[in-house]
Amino acid sequence: MQTLTVNLGVRSYPIYIGQGVFSRQDFLKQHIQGRQAMIVSNDKVAPLYLEQLQGLLEGYDVSTVVLPDGEIHKTLASISVIYDALLTNRHNRSTTIIALGGGVVGDMAGFAAASYQRGVNFIQIPTTLLSQVDSSVGGKTGVNHPKGKNMIGAFHQPQVVLIDLDSLSTLPDRELSAGIAEIIKYGLLYDADFYDWLTSSMPALLARDSTALESAIYRSCEIKAEIVAQDERESGIRAWLNLGHTFGHAIETHQGYGKWLHGEAVAVGMLMAADLSWRQGWIKKSEVRSLRNLLLMANLPIVAPEGMLEDDFMQLMSIDKKVIDGELRLVLLKKIGEAVVSTQFSNDHLMKTLRAGDQLGQR
């Protein structure tokens, strides 16, 4: 068992990482202030873990909401289902909302917690690799809009994040790879040594070696905690965490939410960001090629969806959250292990990246 702390003053909270976290009632109960709790899960995760979680909450007044699984359901309509359950079961301001599931569940439960009676406590219990290393940490919550991903939301920090490695045993291979994409992101933007370690450790991660997974999750959460502690509301360095996301969110929106997993879209987005960084003269072509090979090794896509043109990217990226006063900002790479948020890129270079297709990262 390992523990990290997200240092945010009076709103600091721990992250517990290890096997058997679900069996530790003390990790959960000490972070529930009142006698009420609302578990929010989905119809894919609930059959696996809901009963076990309910057992840890014996003696509390516990309600549950089980939503349909999938990014397509990350909407205001689903948030209303949570509100309805909270009101029907008379949950007051001392209630705690517990998110049991992947990033979609965590984002929606967190947004409901941020807005119900102007804010109640919530707990993150992420069950996918992607949510364990990314969305459960840092307090970003929200839902999608048909015109843009995660455009409606709030910052609302959890009381605790409980990461049980055992939950990864039921995770489909495709979702494991999607989570690895976010892990690769941390090496690219913040830690070149970690990036090198991932290159050598990829076979172990894909084989679900518990030691390798715990190391990767711990370092990813550690990096994110360090960045969030410096810049909670994304006015500076936290924007680095969006490496690949402007391109990736455009892919998700264009294709229809859920057709591409978030990590899959981010993988292509990171390769596009690296390609543009090379065209700007900031990184070497060999480094773009090494990223391409690492993504392939992780069983991740490296090419945007067929039929998605540069005009599609530009239209969708124009409403990204990082656009300020009509100016597109992209997270690019100054070098492996150091990101930069920049408007200082050539539009010609950007167009060449968007048109490169399956030549991204090639010789």
N, C-alpha and C positions, 0 to 999 in steps of 0.2 A: 504494500500500500504506500502510495506517495501522495504528498499534499503540497499544493501551491496556494498562494494567496494573491488575489487581484487587489492591489493596494489603491483604494479610493477613499481614504479617510474613514469617516463614520460609515460609509457604504461598502467597505471592504468585505470580501467574502472568500471562503476557501473553495478549492477544487480538489476533490478526492479521486484518485486514479488507482485502480487495481482490480483484482479478481475478488468476487464475493462481496462487493459493495452493497448489493441488494440484501445481504444477510445481516448487515450492520444497522440495526434499528436506531442506534444512538446518533449516527451520522445524519439521519433524517429528522428525528424528533426535536433535536436541539435547535433546529431552524424553523420550527413551526410555533408561532407566538400565541395564537388563540386555540380554540377547540374545533374550529371548522377547517376543512380542506376540500378542494375541488381538484380531482385528477382529470386532466385532459389528455386523451390518447387518440389513436386511430384504430380502424378495424383490422389492421395488419399486426400491430404491436400488442394491442390489448389482450388477444387470446394467449399471448406468450408470457406477459409479465404483469398484467393488471391484478390478478388475484394475489400474486406474491407481494405486490406493493400494498394492496389493501390490508394484507396481514400485518404489515409493519405499522399500520395506522389504527390498530385495534384500540378502542377507547375514544377515538375522535369521531366527530360528525362528518362523515365523508360522502361526498357526491361524486358522480363520474359523468364525463361527456366523452363519447366515442365517435369521432368524426370519420368520414370517408378518407381513405389514404390517397395521397397524391398532391403534387404541386397545383393541379388544376383547382383544388378545393381551398387554396390559400387565399381566401376572399373575405370581404366584409360580411357576406352571408353566413360564413362559418363562425365568425366572431359573434354574430347575433345569436347563434345557437348556444354559444358559451354564456353570453349574457342572460339568455332566457333561463338556462339551468341555474345560474347563480341566483337570479331573482326568485324563481319558482321554489328553490330550496332555502330561501331567506339567508343567503350568505351576507354577513356584515363586513365592516371595514377591517376586522381582525382576521379574516379568512386568509388562507394561503392557497394559491393556485399552483398545482404541480404538473409540469409538462413531462409526459412519459412518451417518448418517441423520437423521431428524427427532427431535422431542422424546421420542417413545415409546422409540426406540432409545437415545437419550442417557440417559434416566431409568433404563432397565433396565440398561444397561451400567455406569452409574455405581453403581447399587445393588449389582450383582454385584462391582464393584471394591471397594466399601466393606466388603463382608462376606466375600469370598474370602480365606481365611487371615488374617482380621481386618484386611484392608485392603491393597490393592495400588494402584499408580498407574494413572491413566487419562487419556485424551486425548479431547477433544470435537471432532468434525468435523461440524458441523451442516449439513444440506443443504436445510432448509426455512427460509423467512423467520421463522416463529414461533420455531423453535429457535435461530436465529441471534441474535435480539434478546432472547430470554427464557430458555428452559430450559437452554441450554448454559452460561450464566454464573451463578455463584453457589453451585454445589455442592449443590443440592437433587436428590436421587435417590429413586427408589422405584417402587412399583407400585400399581395400584388394587385395591380390595376390592369385592365386589358391593354392599356397603352404603355405600361412600363412595370418592371419588376421591383418590388419592395418600395413603391413610391408612397405608400401610406403607412406610417408607423411612429414609433416613439423610442427614445432611450429609456430603458427601465432595467436596472441591474437585478439579478437574482440574489437570493439569500445564500445559496450554495449550489455547486454543480457536482453531481454524483456520477462518475464515469465508471461503469462496471464492464471490464474487458470481456466478461463472459457473454454479454449481449451480442458480441460480434460473431459468435459461433453460428447464429441464425441469419446473419447478414448475407444476401446474395452477392456473388462475385462482382457483378456489375457495380453494386453500391459500394463495395469495398474499394474498387478502383476509383470511383468518384471521390471517396474520402481521401485517398492517397493524393489526388490532384491538389487538394488544399494543403496537404502536408508538404508537397513539393514547393508550393507557393511560398511557404515560410522560409525555406532554404534560399530560394531565389531572391527574396526581397530583404533578407535580414542576416543570414548566417551561411556563408559559403562552405564552412566545414560540415554543417548539417546537410547541405545539398550534396556534398561529396559522399557523406555517410549513406544517404538515401540511394545513391547510385550503386553502392556495394551491397546494401541491405535489401534491395527491392525483392529478390527472390524470397527472402525470409518473411517480408511483409505480406506478399501474395500468398504464402503458405500459412499465414496467420500464426506465425511464431509469436508466442505471448511476450517473450522478452523484447523482441524487435518492435512489436506493436506498442508495448508500454513505453519504450524509449521514444518512439516517434510521437506518440500522443503527448507525453510529458513535455518534450522540447517544443512541440507546436503550441501547446497551451502556455508554456513559459514565455515564448516569444510574444504571443498575443497579450498575455497579462502585462508584460513589460510595456508594450506599445499603448494599451488601453490606459494604464496608469499614468502615462505621459500626456495622453490626448483622448480623454473619454468621449468627446462629442465630435471628433473628426474635423478639427480645425487645422490640423497639421499632419504629423507623422502617421496618424491612424489611417489616413487615406492610402498609405502604402498597401494596406491589407486588401485593397481593391485591385491589386495587380491581376490583370486578365479579365476583370469583372465587367468593364464597360463593353468590351467585345462579347464576352460570354452572355451577359444579360440581353444583348441584342439578339443573339442566337436563340435564347430561350423564348423571348417574346415573339420572334419571327416564326418559330416552329410551333408555338402553342405550348403553354406551361405543362411540363411533365413528359413531353416527348423526348427531350434531352434532359438527363440528370444535370443538376447544377454543376457538379464537379466535372462532368464531361464538357460542358460549355466553357467552363473556366480553363480547362486544359488547352483547348484551341485558342482561347483568349490570351493565355500566357505565351503561347508560341507566337501569336501575332504581335504581342507587346515586345517580345524578344527580337522578332524580325525587324520591327520598326526601330528598335534601339540600335540594332546593327546598321540599318540604313542611315541612321543619324551619326554613325561613327563612334558610338559609345561602347559597344561590346564587339567581340570577335565573331565572325561567321561560325567558327568552330564551336563557340559556346551556344549559339542557336541550334546547331546540329546536335550537340550533346543533350540539350533539352528535348529536342524532337525524339532522340533515341530513348531517353528516360521515360517520356510519356508513352512511347510504343511499348517499352518494357512493362509499364504499369497497365497495359491493355486499355489505354485511353485514346480517344480520337485526336487527330492532328489536323483535320481539314474541316472547314465550315460546311454546313449542310449543302447538298447539291441544290442549285437554283437560287441560293442566297447571294445576291449581287452587292457590289460596293454601295449602290444607292440604298439598298435595304439597311446596310450597316449604318450609313451616315444618317438616315432618317431616324432610326431607332436610338442611335447614340446621342442624337441631338436633344433628347429628353432625359438623358441620364442624370442622376443626382449630382454628378461632378461637373455638370455644365453650369457655369456662373456667368450671368450677364451675356448669354449667348455664345460664350467661348468654351470650346471643348477642352477639357483637361484629361490627360491620360496618365496612368501610372506606368512608367517605363523603367528600364534598367540602366543605371550608370555603370554597373559592373555586377557580376554574380555576387549576391549578398548585399546589394545596396540599390534600393529603388529610389525613384524621384517622381514627383507629381509635376507634370510639365504641360505648358501650352506651346513651348518652343520646339515644335517639330514641323517638318516640311509637309505641307498638304500633298505634295507630289509623292513623297515617301510613303505617306499614309495610304494613298491610292494604290501604290505598287504593292504594299503589304496586303491590302484587301483583295487585290486581284491575283495574288500569288498562288492561291489554291493549294494543290498538293505539292507545290514546289517550296513551301515554307520549310526552311531548315535544310534544304538540299544543297549539294555542292554548287 
